[in-house]
Structures are given as structure tokens and as C-alpha cells.
């Protein structure tokens, strides 16, 4: 039995999945870990990844390496996304990770990130119809229009929750950036003849923002992927949750079930991206997928 491991190193969190094949393409999860390391925290164009963010992330990756060794994984696929690919010291960072932990990361671009995410989402939900998948990360958001597992259009936008929260001083400034980027995406889709989504197309959200919104709606004191996966969120519900969260100080938001430590200052940007996506593309609901890039790595 070949045990495999996948690592998704994002701008806000690092995630590890170790699994064993069960036949017919199914996987048995042996280890699933997620650590908010905020690799993109304190990021600057001139210096790239900050020393504090580097050290936080290295600590989590040392732990992941021990888990991989304990499980006896014979194959490891590890990918780094927005923060590392944008950082002037990104290559230096992953070289240090390899030297200290033995984990060798591949830096993937936004398109490959989106396509791997599509594989994980579609296989996880078992969906065969038309869908628009959006993956809100810390440094970027990927949009993929697909028919089943076949991508029709994909684009990565610089709309990450860490990037927006740390880079824009006000909610209005974040909202303006989001509207401008999504307006450009809509024009691209129109020019490609894909502006009108097929009847019955579903909006599917994955990654931290989508799962956090589901956990908030479900009032989960402890995260439960079984309840979150496949949960449907209606636009009025999301809008009401946003209006509840917006006036609160960051520490007050932690009292709301579903918001975990490390996301309390980021949820506003995540809400804005979600709401504007639904408004501009005409969706009144979206389905949450707990599966995404991580699972896509093991099925690729």
C-alpha cells in the first residue's frame, strides 16, 4: 500500500494531507493538519517574505516532516502558491525549507493552482455539471469556469485576504480593488464568449473563507469538515453575517462561533470578495467545498 502526502503552502495557512489508496480512486485520510502561519504577513515588494513569517512557517513544516516520516509516506507532493511565487526571496525560502526539513516545494503559478483546485473540488463533491469555482486565498483568488472536470476558462486575480487586509487601509479601498479586478474578469469572460453562465451552473467556493462562512452559518464551535463540505450558503445569510462582523473589533469577532484565531482580521476581505462575486456574476447561493487544492494534488 503506497501512502502519499500532499502539502499546500499558502499565504495564510499551511496544510498537510497524508492518505492511503482504497481502490476506485478513493483515499483514506490518515493525517490532516492545517496551521495558520501567515506566510504573507509583513510581506513587502522589496524584502518579500518577512523573517517572522519565515520562522513561523518553518516551525509548521518541521512538524509536517515528522508526520510524513511517521506515516511512512513514499511519495510527497508539496506546492507553494501566491506568497512564495511573488516574493523576491521565495526561491531562497524554499531552498531553506528543503535543507532543514527535506520537503521539496514546487512553486506553481495561478493557472496550475486553479486547475488542481478544480480536480479536488469536483472529485470531492462528485459534481458533473457546469460550475464556477472560486478559491479565495491569502494572496490571490482563482476563478475557474468548468464543465465537470473540464476547465473552460481560468484566471488568478491578486485578491487575497492577507494582501487586501494589509495592503488597503479601509473597507472602501478593499471594495474598490475587488470591484475593479472582478470587472476586468467579467470583460475577459464576455470577450471569450463565456459571459452568460449556462442555466443550472453552480457557484462553488473552497478554501479558508468559504469554509469559515459555512462554519459561522452552522455556528460551529469546533470545525467539522463533514458538516461544512457541501453546505449551501444563501446571499442574504452571507450579507447578514457580514453586517454582524463588520463593526466588531478583531478580538470581538473571535467570540463568534466559526471564526478561528488568525482569521479575525481577514474575514472582512473574504466577505467582500464573496459578496461581490455573487452580485456581479448573478448567483444567489454558493456551495462550500472542504476539498480543494490539497486533494487535487493527490489525484493529479
Secondary structure, 3 states (H helix, E strand, C coil): CCEEEEEEECCCEEEEEEEEEEECCEEEEEEEEEEECCCCCCCECCCECCHHHHHHHHHHHHHHHHHHHHHCCCEEEEEECHHHHHCCCHHHHHHHHHHHHCCCEEECCHHHHHHHHHHHHHHHHCCCCEEEEEEECCCCEEEEEEECCEEEEEEEECCCHHHHHHHCCCHHHHHHHHHHHHHHHHHHHHHCCCCCCCCCCEEEEECHHHHHHHHHHHCCCCCCHHHHCCCEEEHHHHHHHHHHHHCCCHHHHCCCCCCCCCCCCCHHHHHHHHHHHHHHHCCCEEEEECCCHHHHHHHC
